[in-house]
Amino acid sequence: MASKLPDAVEHAVDRLSHEATVTTLLQATARELVLLLDARRCSISRAVGDLLVEVTEFRLTGETPQLDLYLASDFPLTQQVLEQAEP
């Protein structure tokens, strides 16, 4: 028997299911995570070797983000998660 997701999560999943492109799906995912988790912002990055490339960001303030580049090696816990492929 599958457990039922909370209503807010079900609604977020439903909204995400209507996205047509990877770009809009990632943007919507960042927005939904901010709303669901009562966070101020969410950044989604792609790992390219040691380089972390922000691909989208959503801020509760509505500000337009300036996407950045980071080195995973500057963030030891992040680097460990990437290397071990475990959260």
Helices and strands as residue ranges (DSSP letters): H 7-16, H 22-37, E 41-48, E 51-59, E 69-71, G 72-74, H 76-84
